[in-house]
């Protein structure tokens, strides 16, 4: 369950998209070493990449987590199981049906964390994951009504030893697939390699 990420700043996402428009390549800006960008948690604003009405990629911000109300209680749902979302997309019913059909988006990050739930070295241990050779990368997201949720899937070989789920990490060239009609093909992330920074 992804509940902590290292986000990009909105201004960095805007720069990245501007470089993509000008040069055809999305380039991460140099980050001033004195700038500290705090990790993001559910309930906070996340910078995203969304499609506007013309299909152009633009930067936006959304609150991380959908509000779910059952009876008199309300909770924040900040992860979306790809299996559940695909099932709801087919039936046209459920919390994620509209968001997966029409609200797919990209969550640019420098890293994400997973809690170590399988034989952790210590209580509350977390492991930071990155994409080898990439300073920043994209997670699959779904959004609606100023809210965003990070899509999760079965873990690959890098995450499976410590957790039963992982964010749907997009590899090079896969952002257009996630935003296109063949998005369901990305559910299996076994071919994605990640590197871990393990807790001391």
C-alpha positions as a printed NumPy array, in Angstrom:
array([[  0.   ,   0.   ,   0.   ],
       [  1.682,   3.18 ,  -1.169],
       [  1.233,   5.939,   1.418],
       [  4.429,   7.964,   1.052],
       [  6.13 ,   9.326,  -2.052],
       [  8.877,  11.771,  -2.934],
       [  6.999,  14.133,  -5.267],
       [  8.165,  16.577,  -7.864],
       [  7.237,  20.229,  -7.384],
       [  4.489,  21.654,  -9.578],
       [  6.974,  24.108, -11.131],
       [  9.248,  21.165, -12.02 ],
       [  6.376,  19.326, -13.698],
       [  5.533,  22.466, -15.684],
       [  9.181,  22.766, -16.777],
       [  9.313,  19.087, -17.747],
       [  6.215,  19.432, -19.922],
       [  7.486,  22.637, -21.516],
       [ 10.755,  20.884, -22.44 ],
       [  8.739,  18.009, -23.889],
       [  6.754,  20.43 , -26.065],
       [  9.887,  22.243, -27.252],
       [ 12.291,  19.35 , -27.756],
       [ 10.194,  16.189, -27.768],
       [ 11.965,  15.017, -24.59 ],
       [ 10.734,  15.412, -21.042],
       [ 13.751,  16.67 , -19.106],
       [ 13.925,  16.982, -15.331],
       [ 15.144,  20.422, -14.232],
       [ 18.18 ,  20.74 , -11.985],
       [ 16.955,  21.002,  -8.408],
       [ 18.562,  23.589,  -6.142],
       [ 20.258,  21.589,  -3.391],
       [ 19.04 ,  24.051,  -0.766],
       [ 15.385,  23.377,  -1.638],
       [ 13.847,  20.733,   0.58 ],
       [ 10.696,  19.172,  -0.854],
       [  8.87 ,  17.234,   1.857],
       [  7.603,  13.745,   1.215],
       [  3.907,  13.582,   0.335],
       [  1.27 ,  11.647,   2.243],
       [ -2.463,  11.049,   1.695],
       [ -4.561,  14.167,   2.258],
       [ -1.917,  16.48 ,   0.752],
       [ -1.802,  18.138,  -2.677],
       [  0.086,  16.185,  -5.344],
       [  1.43 ,  17.584,  -8.619],
       [  0.125,  15.52 , -11.543],
       [  0.18 ,  15.331, -15.306],
       [ -3.323,  15.258, -16.775],
       [ -4.823,  15.592, -20.231],
       [ -6.796,  18.741, -20.987],
       [ -9.89 ,  18.756, -23.219],
       [ -7.739,  18.81 , -26.349],
       [ -5.604,  15.879, -25.169],
       [ -2.601,  18.08 , -24.343],
       [ -0.58 ,  17.077, -21.28 ],
       [ -0.689,  19.748, -18.581],
       [  0.403,  20.066, -14.959],
       [ -2.242,  20.114, -12.246],
       [ -2.621,  19.538,  -8.53 ],
       [ -5.085,  17.236,  -6.808],
       [ -5.629,  16.099,  -3.217],
       [ -4.233,  12.617,  -2.622],
       [ -7.165,  10.427,  -1.626],
       [-10.835,   9.96 ,  -2.529],
       [-13.396,  10.457,   0.227],
       [-15.429,   7.301,   0.829],
       [-18.49 ,   7.328,   3.056],
       [-20.032,   4.154,   4.405],
       [-22.949,   4.784,   6.719],
       [-21.937,   7.587,   9.053],
       [-18.171,   7.041,   8.759],
       [-15.88 ,   8.615,   6.17 ],
       [-12.38 ,   7.564,   5.197],
       [ -9.677,   8.561,   2.742],
       [ -9.016,   5.961,   0.024],
       [ -5.635,   6.783,  -1.483],
       [ -4.778,   3.61 ,  -3.43 ],
       [ -6.754,   1.947,  -6.233],
       [ -6.301,  -1.752,  -6.914],
       [ -5.976,  -2.148, -10.682],
       [ -7.922,  -5.415, -10.549],
       [-10.884,  -3.734,  -8.816],
       [-10.781,  -0.71 , -11.12 ],
       [-10.747,  -2.871, -14.266],
       [-13.678,  -4.937, -12.983],
       [-15.63 ,  -1.762, -12.207],
       [-14.773,  -0.289, -15.609],
       [-16.308,  -3.368, -17.264],
       [-19.468,  -3.245, -15.147],
       [-19.771,   0.563, -15.181],
       [-20.43 ,   0.55 , -11.435],
       [-18.298,   1.251,  -8.383],
       [-16.064,   3.874,  -6.858],
       [-13.38 ,   3.641,  -9.556],
       [-15.526,   3.023, -12.672],
       [-15.531,   6.619, -13.948],
       [-12.034,   7.479, -12.72 ],
       [-10.355,   4.536, -14.493],
       [-12.414,   5.068, -17.656],
       [-12.005,   8.835, -17.98 ],
       [ -9.621,  10.1  , -15.288],
       [ -6.33 ,   8.304, -15.778],
       [ -3.368,  10.535, -14.988],
       [  0.368,  10.456, -14.293],
       [  1.983,  11.037, -10.894],
       [  5.622,  12.168, -11.329],
       [  7.862,  11.112,  -8.433],
       [ 11.505,  10.781,  -7.48 ],
       [ 10.778,   7.708,  -5.33 ],
       [  8.073,   5.878,  -3.415],
       [  8.109,   3.998,  -0.128],
       [  6.597,   0.681,   0.846],
       [  6.108,  -0.505,   4.406],
       [  8.063,  -3.654,   5.155],
       [  5.245,  -6.007,   6.196],
       [  6.906,  -9.382,   5.56 ],
       [  9.482, -10.155,   8.287],
       [ 10.525,  -6.514,   8.77 ],
       [ 13.931,  -5.786,  10.328],
       [ 12.163,  -3.47 ,  12.77 ],
       [  8.659,  -2.221,  13.523],
       [  7.458,   0.397,  11.025],
       [ 10.366,  -0.156,   8.627],
       [  9.954,   1.356,   5.165],
       [ 11.948,   0.867,   1.989],
       [ 12.483,   3.596,  -0.607],
       [ 12.261,   2.526,  -4.258],
       [ 13.52 ,   4.248,  -7.388],
       [ 13.739,   3.435, -11.091],
       [ 17.331,   2.632, -12.159],
       [ 18.842,   5.243, -14.467],
       [ 16.047,   7.745, -13.889],
       [ 16.043,  10.7  , -11.533],
       [ 12.253,  10.894, -11.805],
       [  9.593,   8.491, -13.073],
       [  5.823,   8.133, -13.305],
       [  3.211,   6.278, -11.314],
       [ -0.218,   5.497, -12.746],
       [ -3.025,   7.447, -11.121],
       [ -6.752,   8.05 , -11.434],
       [ -8.445,  11.348, -10.669],
       [-11.888,  12.856, -10.302],
       [-13.331,  15.969,  -8.662],
       [ -9.994,  17.404,  -7.501],
       [ -8.923,  14.061,  -5.989],
       [ -6.283,  11.548,  -7.049],
       [ -5.515,   7.954,  -6.107],
       [ -2.37 ,   5.995,  -6.927],
       [ -3.041,   2.755,  -8.781],
       [ -1.505,  -0.383,  -7.262],
       [ -0.851,  -3.849,  -8.633],
       [  0.77 ,  -7.165,  -7.738],
       [  4.386,  -6.632,  -6.644],
       [  7.285,  -7.414,  -8.918],
       [ 10.364,  -9.383,  -7.808],
       [ 11.92 ,  -6.303,  -6.193],
       [  8.947,  -5.441,  -3.96 ],
       [  7.426,  -8.892,  -3.304],
       [  9.887,  -9.894,  -0.547],
       [  8.565,  -7.103,   1.669],
       [  5.033,  -6.185,   0.56 ],
       [  1.977,  -7.661,  -1.161],
       [  1.271,  -4.609,  -3.37 ],
       [  3.183,  -1.909,  -5.237],
       [  2.335,   1.236,  -7.189],
       [  1.831,   0.723, -10.905],
       [  5.208,   2.101, -12.003],
       [  5.373,   3.209, -15.627],
       [  8.518,   2.491, -17.582],
       [  9.92 ,   4.569, -20.457],
       [  7.322,   5.075, -23.198],
       [  4.441,   3.684, -21.141],
       [  2.767,   6.97 , -20.167],
       [  0.946,   7.113, -23.503],
       [ -0.233,   3.52 , -22.992],
       [ -1.654,   4.351, -19.558],
       [ -3.461,   7.381, -20.977],
       [ -4.621,   5.454, -24.056],
       [ -7.1  ,   2.673, -24.689],
       [ -4.735,  -0.226, -23.897],
       [ -4.104,   0.798, -20.266],
       [ -5.207,  -2.593, -18.871],
       [ -2.14 ,  -4.195, -20.496],
       [  0.074,  -2.474, -17.909],
       [ -1.298,  -4.348, -14.891],
       [  1.633,  -6.784, -14.866],
       [  4.803,  -5.012, -13.68 ],
       [  7.095,  -8.051, -13.553],
       [  9.319,  -6.579, -16.28 ],
       [  9.954,  -3.345, -14.354],
       [ 13.167,  -3.273, -12.327],
       [ 13.446,  -1.09 ,  -9.22 ],
       [ 16.264,  -0.369,  -6.827],
       [ 15.732,  -0.221,  -3.085],
       [ 17.321,   1.837,  -0.352],
       [ 16.867,  -0.343,   2.682],
       [ 16.522,   0.967,   6.226],
       [ 19.586,   0.818,   8.423]])
